Amino acid sequence: DIQMTQSPSSLSASVGDRVTITCRASQTISSYLNWYQQKAGKVPKVLIYAASSLQSGVPSRFSGSGSGTDFTLTISSLQPEDFATYYCQQSYSTPLTFGGGTKVEIK
Amino acid sequence: EVQLVESGGGLVQPGRSLRLSCAASGFTFDDYAMHWVRQTPGKGLEWVSGISWSSGSLAYADSVKGRFTISRDNAKNSLYLQMNSLRAEDTALYYCAKGFGLKPTDAFDIWGQGTMVTVSS
């Protein structure tokens, strides 16, 4: 099975900050990497698919990059509504696997 | 409106069975793979199982293989998860999720609200 490791597990940031979250796969997954946002008590929402494609309706301050084993989600200017937990997920092969999550909190 | 509505969760004793259902609407159900994803309260996400558009390809997490069975009825726009030999560690909120494409290797673009399964004596 492919293991997905996210870092950091949590971070504190201020509105307007640039935030970067990293996800590493235990083996190469090409660009089969997706990012989700989950707010407290809400359903997960896909932000980025295929490593760098922005899902329709998602603000352009979110971007994804990487290929192979190392991937990054960047929020260019953190907004109040962005405080949430973010998960990466590989869709290269089954069993599909998620990272452990990164909780973005208000500083 | 694109919608997924899960049902069938509840409290069940260890070793017993439960069948979850997911009713889909607002999209062409048999054009997409479908999945079950679970989340333990306060914890992360775990993919449970996926099924291709035609039911020709099924996949399971190692933790449920041999105990859970995924199926779909395209005529009824419905997805199912038969859960047998339930364990305490299966306690979670179970989400139904729509895949981007036909195969069960994909991202999930639509999620239901989830149905809670509690396994306890």
Interface residues (C-beta under 8 A of the other chain):
Chain A: D1 Y32 N34 Y36 Q38 V43 P44 K45 V46 Y49 A50 Q55 Y87 Q89 S91 Y92 S93 T94 P95 L96 T97 F98 G99 G100 G101
Chain B: H35 G44 L45 E46 W47 G50 A59 Y60 A61 D62 Y95 F100 P104 T105 D106 A107 F108 D109 W111 G112 Q113 G114
